[in-house]
């Protein structure tokens, strides 16, 4: 019912789904050796999950996720 009242809340659901997908992907790839990426500065390593969730929300909700 809350989605009928404020449809933009669905973008929050898409974002939180990104956190779930990130944790599932991390569990799936747990045995794969990690390759350090030169593209990401070390200080962004702590933001990796949040950035992943933002990208997933954009893929799931489209332009509405930018609001």
Buried (B, 14 or more C-beta within 10 A) or exposed (E): EEEEEEEEEBBEBBBEBBBEBBEEEEEEEEEEEEEEEEEEEEEEEEEEBBEBBBBBBBEBBEEBBEE
